[in-house]
Amino acid sequence: MPLTGTEQHRWWKEAVVYQVYPSSFLDTNGDGWGDVKGITSQLDYLKDLGIDIIWVSPIFKSPQADMGYDIADYKAIDPIYGTIEDVDHLIAELKKRGMKLMMDLVVNHTSDQHDWFLESRKSLHNPKRDWYIWKKAKRDKDGNPEPPNNWSQILGEANSAWTYDKTTDEYFLSLFTPEQPDLNWENPDVRAAVHDVMHFWLKRGACGYRMDVINLISKVQTFPDAEPAPDGQKYHSGSKYYVNGPRMHEYLQEMNKNVLGHYDAITVGEMPGVSDIDEVLRSVNSKAGELNMIFIFDIVDIDNAPGQARFSWQDWTLQDLRRIVNKWQRAMIERDGWNTVFVENHDNPRSVSRYADDSDAFRERSAKLLALMQTTLAGTLYVYQGEELGMRNVPKEWDPEKDYKDIEAINFWKKSKALYGGGDNPNPLKLAEARTILQRKARDHSRTPVQWSAGPNAGFCDQGVKPWMRVNDDYQTVNAEIQLKPKQDDPDNLSVWQFWQRGLAHRKTHKDAFIYGDFHTLDASNEQVFSYTRTGEESGMWIVVLNFCSQEVEWMVPANVKVEAWVAGTSTAGKPGQRTEGKVKLGPWEGLLGKCMR
């Protein structure tokens, strides 16, 4: 067994990270876009919640083809968000409150407007030509250029991952969109330039990095065709040849040696498409010399159809969720790695709509149930903006063509209409199915403006200003202003925000159990109730019981678990009154936290 005592404690393991999607957080200058000053203005709100680190999605200079994940200058702030002086002020204000800033490192690709790429595309012999991945075109029977292979674009799988450049008669690899050319990490000058950018922000006061799709930086250099999928499409996923590629670990170890090892930094890698325990631990084992942790996507991929793109659907059960949580909790405890704890981010729909019940009757209960689960699991905890309020998906009635803004959603809907909406063989049923999947899975759900109040534009921007994206229709009843106040009509019930605040405080008080402690599932075959124990060296054993359904259920306390008292629950601000042995009644979406006898 690995060490579990204080010798394994690290500040970044105990920190609570709050992700800010800046365009949707708070607008202070009246242009309808959130900005850096908006983040700074709400630091007390976040400090009171229990947040330690603010992770800000990209705020660098960008044409905004993919909402800032297409960076044109890594050392400049985009004017829509503010200035570099605004960021310096944000860092200083965070420091006053004992908080930190984590930046978003996007270095698998740049914008096609980055100086590096503008130079690279000028000629075949430009010194920066091999900073990107260029290949000669294939030719059809008429001599027209065709992509070097059949890989599909990640944010638009109907399109090629290669973009033709007429000036030099070659294609460049652009896995995400044509405006996001992939960097050539085989070139040591590219890696040195990335390291320079990392030093720049760490020296300026950033505490570390979330690393965007960092496991795509190494590609199989023969660039073979992908195996065709049985869907009749022209292009297919080439992920086999670039997810956790042949030199990825080498590049991460070099990054750690040349940059990260010089700072006590937090690092978290976004690594889609990886679920093998051995492979994950090659990056996050305490002796790996690569990253502190990665985002493991098993939970946010739980409703993806096997072998299909993200815009697909399969039903899931509580057994699936229990299996995923148990797999990663046990793996990191037993093999000296470290977890991330999250169910929501800017690339996924709202968790209360996805994993629970977002109806008016059960939205609050469901959001608190998910909060109780997350605040009692081992790993570094990540909260996404609005999650602390129980914000939910946009209404089904929203028009994909008018109200949705995300490039992935736009491309999916365009493809669906082309396939099923017209032509020789229209298929209204398939088109309706595609719209249902879009409504369930679109990234737009998590990108609507934060709902600060019941005032105009939910307090995100001033009255008379048009927000960059439509505000969710429910803002008059779901907002921070309401949730920060005691409930006058129900004083014995906490708001979702208040419940998160209490849960985060409790997690930190008993960190030996909830952050560093042992984990074991209970009642593993139960199809409605997820239960487990957490055990710490000082605070002993705790039990968590979560009813993942919209009906009242009875749950039997295991005979070998001696509950001393229920200390917190989702249905009361005080101590729950349920029995501590035998059958326990749980209301719909009710969760309990109990202290066990030693």
Buried (B, 14 or more C-beta within 10 A) or exposed (E): EEEBEEEEBEEBBBBBBBBBBBBBBBBBBEBBBBBBBBBBBBBEBBBEBBBBBBBBBBBBBBBBBBBBBBBBBBEBBBEBBBBBEBBEBBBEBBEEBEBBBBBBBBBBBBBBBBEBBBBBBBEEEBEBBBBBBBBEBEEEEEEEBBBBBBBBBBBBBBBBBBBBBEEBEBBBBBBBBBBBBBBBBBBEEBBEBBBEBBBEBBEBBBBBBBBBBBBBBBBEEEBEEBEEBEEEBEBBBBBEBBBBBEBBBEBBBBBBEBBBEEBEBBBBBBBBBBBEBEBBBBBBBBEBBBBBBBBBBBBBBBBBEEEBBBBEBEEBEBEBBBBBBBBBBBBBBEBBBBBBBBBBBBBBBBBBBBBBBBEEEBBBBBBBBBBBBBBBBBBBBBBBBBBBBBBBBBEEEBEBEEBBBBBBBBBBBBBBBEBBBEEEEEBEEBBEBBBEBBBBBBBBBBBBBBBBBBBBBBBBBBEEBEBBBBBBEBBEEBBBEBBBEEBEEEEEBBBBBBBBBBBBEBBBEBBBBBBBBBBBBBBEEBEBBBBBBBBBEEBBBBBBBBBBBBEEBEBEBBEEBBBBEBBBBBBBBEEBEBEBEEEBEBBBBBBBBBBBEE
